[in-house]
Amino acid sequence: MKSGHLLKAAFLGFVLGTAAFGAALAAEPPLKVGLLEDVSGDLAFMGMPKLHGSQLAVEEINKSGGILGRQIELIHLDPQGDNARYQEFARRLLSRDKVDVLIGGITSASREAVRPIIDRTTTPYFYTNQYEGGVCDASMISMGAVPEQQFSTLIPWMVEKFGKKVYVIAADYNFGQISAEWNRKIMKDLGGEVVGEEFIPLGVSQFAQTIQNIQKAKPDWLLTINVGAAQDSFFEQAAAAKLNLPMGSSIKIMLGFEHKRFKPPALNNMHATANWFEEIDTPEANDFKKRWRAKFPDELYINDMGYNAYNALYMYKALVEKAKSTKLEDMRKVIATGDACIDAPEGKVCIDPKSQHTSHRMRLISVGPQHEVTVEKDYGTIKPYWLGDIGCDLTKKNPKDQYTPSHLPNKS
Amino acid sequence: MSAELFSVFYQFADVFAFLILSAAGLAIVFGMMGVINMAHGEFIMCGAYVTVGLVKLGVPLAIAQALAAVTAGLIGVAVEYLIVRRLYKRPLDSLLATWGLSLIVTQSMLLIVGSSITGIGTPEGSFAIGGYTFSTYRLVLFACAVAVLIGLYVTFMKTRFGVMARATMQNAAMAKALGARTGRIYAISFGIGAGLAGLCGALYAPTMTLIPTMGATFVVESFVTVVVGGANVLLGTAPAAVFLAMIRMALNASYGQIIGQIGMLFAVILIIRVLPEGLSSVLVRRGR
């Protein structure tokens, strides 16, 4: 009798097992998207739009049938601006949740913290911020703007308009240091002069001495690549001390929306080159903003990070559907054809096969005394050419390195 | 030349004000009462948020700042009564409890108020000397810092409450035997400490970005100043602030903010190595 029971149980188990298998075939399991964005901590105000942009894109894609017929499951973790937590959560998403793609990271420090972990897997990684450029890594696809799109446009314009002397205040970590290096290189090519450079530890909020150092150096304009809520206090304090200098940046206005967070005229005379800012007035952009505001009516500002995060999911969809596969190597074959493009709210953007960075329509914007944003110049579409020019070609070789003007690939 | 001289004074005053205002509340709570208050930064944040909220409702800035300090003080009294009171004999547990409180408060603020609120702008007013322009408000901060020091001295050295408070901190059992209502004195002292932290936030609110974690930018400086000052708050905090401000200002001016910060913290390590009791131990000995 006992053996009879066992047999029955085994049979039942078999039937149940095949039934479950059949059900799984009928509805394919969702695609898992791992998202690492700070929604608490010092950078929460920037990270929140990134989470919202991702949620909006996932909702839209799921409503219109998903990717290759599969729905997207978004798994968001909040590393709270802590790089150790970034690493821990990246490992968790990759090995426990087995995500199909990893997206996110705000600071360049957090990106460099998770990149080695991703490089040991075959999971694609999308970095969705503008940054200091130079990462030549086959696992990473960069959706934001890079120095040849931001600095090579902004700095010559500032020099022509305001003068050849610049003073730099930069956050003291890899983003600020490498951005300052870009500025030195471009200023040298233009015959300009860097009359001062000050690197500020993250978390510093008092700038009276910096303001005086600037007045002593008498620059024609300032390059402000200070990062984070504490360092942003510079603008309020400089305005109170009537510093009144033109400013340029790669991260202000469209990214940190300081013109919305500070009382006018603290951000007066700030300039930046951007692929996205909420004030863009085109039918595509307005349609995008309408959809965003319908879902998140209280958003203080739709910043470029949030916008790029939104695009990242559509770019992932385009790559997977063209490759008919979620494997990184198959997606990279699509990228290698040079035909990895999407119609984004800014216009058509494409991934460059050599560097896996994204082309962007760049505009130079300025902030007025009432914090109104004006488009000063439209550069059209700029490709991310620098990495390709210096010899990074991911279709041939994967160095997994980050290059800067002073750290170029070995010519071999 | 006079412009350079004034600029040196202005920079000194600026760092001094920042150190004194951020440390004054902690000097009482940590220096006198011995409570390692990890939520000090959150009292500062509270002062800043209340100020900005009131100004946006149309309250004049100075009144808003005063009300913000009072609000932080009242919350301080409540925190003392509900949490800290039970932990005076367990300093490490009070550290843990106040740290937990700080985490709860910052995260709740994030959920309720959001990740950032718009600022209110620094009051108008600037003046020029030589090639430099200065913000008048920074001198107001300096004046407030000096006023806080004088106020603390008068309160704790010249009033009946001050005498009883100092007696309570030194020997609570004896003070109680002599008729001091020690429970009340503890609550009021903690309230004054929290109120001064709130005042710091209120005064710096117009000049800074307001986020729930903003208190963190004050905390290192405040603990450092109090520790260097040593056990005797009234004799220690002010010279500690003068000393640290001079070092930081000189290094900031010549080598920038990074060296300024490193140099100041290095000086702190040296001092607590050589004078474990802080600067006040030397001053008190001289005084005797």
Interface residues (C-beta under 8 A of the other chain):
Chain A: V39 S40 G41 D42 A44 F45 G47 M48 D172 E198 F199 I200 P201 G203 V204 S205 Q206 A208 Q209 T210 Q212 N213 Q215 K216 K218 A229 A230 D232 S233 E236 Q237 A239 A240 A241 K242 L243 K260 R261 F262 K263 P264 A266 D298 L300
Chain B: S7 Y10 Q11 D14 V15 F18 T106 Q107 L110 G114 S115 S116 T118 G119 I120 G121 T122 S126 A128 G131 Y132 T133 F134 S135 Y137 R138 P206 T207 M208 T209 I211 P212 T213 M214 A216 T217 M249 N252 A253 G256 Q257 I258 G260 Q261
